[in-house]
């Protein structure tokens, strides 16, 4: 049995984020084993094949910002997807105190 790649590990973690919650790039990186991998998380998301069922839109910046900013086409799309799941925004940012995923690590 082969070991998972870093990207596969990241995708598995993102797939665990429940509907109506978000996680930051750094949070995903920490769960993957290295909190300095936030950019690697971004690279992994950029490499997702079109049509993937990985909920990429549940990953936001640490301040709750969406990709490209709230007025970019990507940011507008990400905001719409999150709002459909009940995630609320304050001044264009996810309310991280309320919606950040509280994954329990053992």
Order of alpha helices (4+ residues) and beta strands (2+ residues): alpha-beta-alpha-alpha-beta-alpha-beta-beta-alpha
